[in-house]
Amino acid sequence: MVLARGLIIALFVLEMVHSVDIMGPISIRTPNLANLDEDDKVMSVSEWREDVGQRYSELKPPSRKRLYFSPQPLAKGELLRRLSEEKVKSFDSPRPVETGCFMLDLDRTCLFGNDGNDLGIALQWMDKPKETVCELYRFLVNPSLRPAFEEFRSQVKNVKVVIYTMRSSLLYYNSNFRGIIIPVHFSPDWHQDGQLYIPPFVRSASELMARYSGPDLIDAEYTDMLHAIERLLAARDAVSTALGLDEGSVCVVVSSKDKDVARTATTLGVRPSSTYLFDDNPKIARCPGVVAVKPYVALDAERRAALVRFLDEQMPASSLDADLIDFMVSAAPDETVLQRDAFGRPCWAIPEAAAP
């Protein structure tokens, strides 16, 4: 009988508690949800559910609202084309803009799929080191990202690169271990307007968790959150490397509600009029400062082959735990990267983009 996805993940996290350095025992202190203000209550029961974080931190079968369709893969140069359109509208000046902000969504924009469509969590499940998880994300970066960045940089003297992502579990952690929602807090000055601003100097998940100041977590919750942060920072570093940036130069903004480019730019100290968010989310496509792009949901033949080779080396499909296989094959149709063949054997099913 196939186990529910949430039960599988819960068992995985409980198992990992014994193998991760959690810096000593962490006691239980149940948060008083009655103390949340009205905005927090609304977010805690609704908005966070639509985020990729639900799948890993809600720890029960996902109920994300998703339209089951076959999205077209991001055409080569799509980001560059959209940026060129923006140039006509917003950079029509004989002199470069002094400072501009290149703001990037992660899932299905910078990265293949929705947080790599379970591949990151699969490596963690199989006890692979952090370095291997980081290597995975380098295979997932959208190849159109660097040309778009170079085009932007040619028009702006000083470029600030910011990742702006929905990771509601890092603001409202839904613990299925205790059946509560935990408001997450780190250093007070990192929280502005209901968003978390992770400074570029934060290098590791352990360093970020050392700044945790919210209600106490039990060991399993701590481990689950640590893994989520490891994946987020691995994605950040992969994007930074792809853009040729120095280490420690990319800020990450985490939100649990609709993104607001102008407000976030102001908080970061950059002009909203010179800030552009590249995002595949159709809900915000017409919002000021948003450059809508097609979702990056399929890899070209060469990149797909390279990713499959990496997966076969690090965690062959035949070596995966049965529970992990059950978890991965139960993903939504447009997020499936593992399937069973005619004989019931697991095999990688990375989608390949049509040749241009």
Residue pairs with C-beta under 8 A, 6 or more apart in sequence:
2 326
2 330
3 323
3 326
4 60
4 61
5 55
5 60
5 61
5 62
5 326
5 327
5 330
6 58
6 59
6 60
6 61
6 176
7 60
8 323
8 324
8 326
8 327
9 56
9 59
9 327
10 59
10 176
10 177
10 220
11 323
12 125
12 323
12 324
13 59
13 177
13 220
13 223
13 224
13 227
14 177
14 220
16 124
16 223
16 227
17 219
17 220
17 223
19 127
20 223
20 226
21 206
22 219
22 222
22 223
22 226
23 206
23 210
25 219
26 216
26 217
26 218
26 219
26 222
27 216
28 178
28 216
28 218
29 215
29 216
30 178
30 180
30 215
31 180
31 182
31 183
31 214
31 215
33 41
33 44
33 180
33 181
36 44
36 183
39 194
40 172
40 183
43 168
43 171
43 172
43 194
43 256
43 257
44 172
44 181
44 183
45 181
47 168
47 256
47 257
48 54
48 168
48 169
48 171
48 172
48 174
48 256
49 58
49 63
49 64
49 168
50 64
50 65
50 166
51 166
51 167
51 168
51 169
51 256
52 107
52 114
52 115
52 166
52 167
53 166
53 167
53 168
53 169
53 170
53 228
54 62
54 63
54 64
54 168
54 169
54 174
55 62
55 64
55 114
56 121
56 169
56 224
56 227
56 228
57 169
57 173
57 174
57 175
57 224
57 225
57 228
58 169
58 174
58 176
59 174
59 175
59 176
59 177
59 224
60 176
61 330
62 332
64 332
66 332
66 334
68 332
68 333
68 334
69 334
70 334
71 294
71 295
71 297
71 334
72 294
73 294
73 295
73 296
73 297
73 298
73 351
73 353
73 354
74 142
74 144
74 293
74 294
74 295
74 296
74 297
74 353
75 294
75 356
76 143
76 144
76 300
76 356
77 144
77 147
78 144
78 293
78 294
79 142
79 144
79 145
79 147
79 148
79 278
79 293
80 144
80 147
80 148
80 151
82 148
82 278
82 291
82 292
82 293
83 148
83 151
83 152
83 276
83 278
83 291
84 151
86 276
86 291
87 151
87 155
90 273
90 276
91 97
91 155
96 154
96 155
96 156
96 157
97 155
97 156
97 157
97 274
98 156
98 157
98 158
99 156
99 157
99 158
99 159
99 160
99 270
99 271
99 274
100 152
100 155
100 156
100 158
100 159
100 160
100 270
100 271
100 274
100 275
100 276
101 159
101 160
101 161
101 162
101 265
101 268
101 270
101 271
101 274
101 275
101 276
102 149
102 152
102 153
102 159
102 160
102 161
102 162
102 276
102 278
103 162
103 163
103 164
103 261
103 264
103 265
103 275
103 276
103 277
103 278
103 289
104 110
104 145
104 161
104 162
104 163
104 164
104 239
104 277
104 278
105 163
105 164
105 165
105 259
105 277
105 278
105 279
105 280
105 281
106 115
106 163
106 165
106 235
106 239
107 113
107 114
107 115
107 165
107 166
107 280
108 114
108 280
108 295
108 296
108 297
109 142
109 278
109 279
109 280
109 293
109 295
109 296
110 141
110 142
110 145
110 163
110 235
110 239
110 296
111 137
111 140
111 141
111 142
111 235
111 238
111 239
111 296
112 140
112 141
112 142
112 296
112 297
112 298
112 299
113 140
113 296
113 297
113 335
113 337
114 335
115 121
115 231
115 235
116 136
116 137
116 140
116 231
117 331
117 335
117 336
117 337
118 327
118 328
118 331
118 335
118 337
118 338
119 136
119 140
119 311
119 337
120 133
120 136
120 137
120 231
120 234
121 227
121 231
122 315
122 320
122 324
122 328
123 132
123 133
123 136
123 314
123 315
124 133
124 227
124 230
124 231
125 321
125 324
126 314
126 315
126 319
126 320
126 321
126 324
128 314
128 315
130 204
130 230
130 234
132 314
133 230
133 231
133 234
134 234
134 237
134 238
135 310
136 234
136 310
136 314
137 231
137 234
137 235
137 237
137 238
138 238
138 241
138 242
139 303
139 306
139 307
139 310
140 235
140 238
140 307
141 238
141 239
141 242
142 296
143 300
143 303
144 296
145 239
145 242
145 243
146 242
146 243
146 244
148 278
149 159
149 161
149 243
152 159
152 276
153 159
156 274
160 251
160 268
160 270
161 240
161 243
161 245
161 249
161 250
161 251
162 250
162 251
162 252
162 253
162 264
162 268
163 235
163 236
163 239
163 250
163 251
163 252
163 253
164 253
164 255
164 259
164 261
164 264
164 277
164 279
165 232
165 252
165 253
165 254
165 255
166 254
166 255
166 256
166 259
167 228
167 232
167 254
167 255
167 256
168 255
168 256
169 184
169 225
169 228
170 184
170 196
170 225
170 228
170 229
170 232
170 254
171 183
171 184
171 194
171 195
171 196
171 254
171 255
171 256
172 181
172 182
172 183
172 184
172 256
173 181
173 182
173 184
173 221
173 225
174 180
174 181
174 182
175 181
175 182
175 221
177 218
177 220
177 221
178 218
178 221
182 214
182 215
182 217
182 221
183 214
183 215
184 196
184 212
184 214
184 225
185 191
185 212
185 213
185 214
186 196
186 208
186 211
186 212
186 213
186 214
187 211
187 213
188 213
190 196
190 197
190 198
190 199
190 211
191 197
192 267
193 260
193 263
193 264
193 267
194 255
194 256
194 257
195 253
195 254
195 255
195 256
195 264
195 267
196 253
196 254
196 255
197 251
197 252
197 253
197 254
197 267
197 268
198 208
198 251
198 252
198 253
198 254
199 251
200 248
200 249
200 250
200 251
201 248
202 208
202 233
203 233
203 248
204 230
204 233
205 226
205 227
205 229
205 230
205 233
206 226
208 229
208 233
209 222
209 225
209 226
209 229
217 225
232 252
232 254
233 252
236 250
236 252
237 247
239 250
240 247
240 249
240 250
251 268
253 264
253 268
258 283
258 284
259 277
259 279
259 281
259 284
259 287
259 290
261 272
261 275
261 276
261 277
261 287
261 288
261 289
261 290
262 272
262 275
262 288
262 289
264 275
265 271
265 272
265 275
265 289
266 272
272 288
272 289
275 289
276 289
276 290
276 291
277 284
277 289
277 290
277 291
278 291
278 293
279 285
279 290
279 291
279 292
279 293
280 292
280 293
280 294
280 295
280 296
282 292
284 290
285 292
286 292
297 334
297 351
298 304
298 351
298 352
298 353
298 354
299 307
299 350
299 351
299 352
299 353
300 352
300 353
300 355
301 352
301 353
301 355
304 350
304 351
304 352
307 350
308 348
308 350
311 317
311 348
312 348
317 338
317 345
317 346
317 347
317 348
318 345
318 346
320 328
320 338
320 346
325 338
325 340
325 346
328 336
328 337
328 338
329 336
329 338
329 339
329 340
329 346
331 337
331 338
336 349
337 348
337 349
337 350
337 351
338 346
338 347
338 348
338 349
339 346
339 347
339 349
340 346
340 347
341 347
